Amino acid sequence: MFKLRGTVFMPPVLTLIGIPGLESLQFWIGIPFCAMYIIALFGNSLLLVIIKSERSLHEPMYLFLAMLGATDIALSTCILPKMLGIFWFHLPKIYFDACLFQMWLIHTFQSIESGILLAMALDRYGANCDPLRHATVFTHQLLTQIGVGVTLRAALLVAPCLILIKCRLKYYRTTVVSRSYCEHMVIVRLAAEDIRINKIYGLFVAFTILGFDTIFITLFYIQIFLTVFNLPQKDARLEAFNTCIAHICVFLEFYLLGFFSFFTHRFGFHIPPYIPILLSNLYLLVPSLLKPIVYRVKTKQIRY
């Protein structure tokens, strides 16, 4: 490790301090976080088992739900073990390359989740707006292609964030990260060099994936509602609406929590710094916890 004018050259190790301002409470904060992780792990695993074992659920809607559950398990597992290591066992150190890898995994799985939500909206659009062609269009082969495409889109678009940090940013003001996990802009802002390219590319990825997906999901559901409300029979309207309500709840919880966390981080200058950090942690954990509950309550085929 070399120092130059108060900076650190290519630090091999970073220190994750958890939640600044709440260090004395982190042990107790870790308890509900661990409980949420266990419930999310159990709930999503149960969904996967039910969908796999019940042949009547081998339909696009439920197969996309299985993809979503697997992504939630992977995303929460990327975060919780290290977070609890900080909170409970005072293990804040993380290798720089391991931090970058965790950052890539987190943003990749978030982007995959967004892509699956878009695919689910497209599936519901086809089922409600063009039901005669839905079964012939949404084949298992198409679902596989969508899953591969969503994964590749996320992995390839997020990868340059990691490469730009590794190749462009050599000097860092500090090795202390005021988070309990590694996040792109938090790592970039540690650098003592020009970070404009990193910031621009990070925004490009956010708008390309989350912005694109949000716009099209919204358009799909608007069209679905227009179609459903024009159905002549009330029972048919209710049945069609009920097939979408769980998806809409999951869509809202994922994006509203994300946007709230985003704007709190960037514009919440007059609130304590630990609040945006807590919100970021909850944003990554709460959707994984709530999705199995929402689908268990709102989807009759899974409930029984």
HUDA-V894227 format. One record per pair of residues at least 6 apart in sequence whose ideal C-beta (glycine too) atoms are under 6 Angstrom apart, sorted by the first residue. I is the first residue (numbers start at 1). J is the second residue. If there is no record, write none. Layout:
BEGIN
i & j
I & J
I & J
END
This chain:
BEGIN
i & j
2 & 9
7 & 171
7 & 173
7 & 192
8 & 172
8 & 175
9 & 171
10 & 170
11 & 96
11 & 172
11 & 175
12 & 96
13 & 93
13 & 95
14 & 94
14 & 96
14 & 99
14 & 175
14 & 177
15 & 92
15 & 93
15 & 175
15 & 176
16 & 86
16 & 92
16 & 94
16 & 177
16 & 180
17 & 178
18 & 26
18 & 86
18 & 180
19 & 274
19 & 277
20 & 178
20 & 273
21 & 274
22 & 274
26 & 87
27 & 87
30 & 84
30 & 87
30 & 88
34 & 84
36 & 285
36 & 289
37 & 76
37 & 80
39 & 289
40 & 76
40 & 288
40 & 289
43 & 292
44 & 69
44 & 72
44 & 73
44 & 292
47 & 69
47 & 292
48 & 66
48 & 69
50 & 302
51 & 57
51 & 62
51 & 66
60 & 123
60 & 138
60 & 143
61 & 123
63 & 143
64 & 116
64 & 119
64 & 120
67 & 116
67 & 147
68 & 116
71 & 109
71 & 112
71 & 113
72 & 288
74 & 109
75 & 109
76 & 288
78 & 105
78 & 106
79 & 181
79 & 284
83 & 180
85 & 91
86 & 92
86 & 180
99 & 182
100 & 162
102 & 182
103 & 182
103 & 184
104 & 158
104 & 162
107 & 158
108 & 154
108 & 155
108 & 158
111 & 154
111 & 209
112 & 150
112 & 151
112 & 154
114 & 209
114 & 210
114 & 213
115 & 150
117 & 251
118 & 213
118 & 216
118 & 217
119 & 146
120 & 247
121 & 217
121 & 220
124 & 224
124 & 244
125 & 220
125 & 224
126 & 134
127 & 134
128 & 224
128 & 227
128 & 240
129 & 227
157 & 205
161 & 184
164 & 198
169 & 191
169 & 193
171 & 192
171 & 193
172 & 190
172 & 191
173 & 192
174 & 190
179 & 186
184 & 202
188 & 195
188 & 198
214 & 255
217 & 251
228 & 237
228 & 240
228 & 241
231 & 237
245 & 298
246 & 294
246 & 295
246 & 298
246 & 299
249 & 294
250 & 291
250 & 294
253 & 287
253 & 290
254 & 287
257 & 283
258 & 283
261 & 279
261 & 280
261 & 283
264 & 276
264 & 279
265 & 276
268 & 276
295 & 302
296 & 302
296 & 303
END
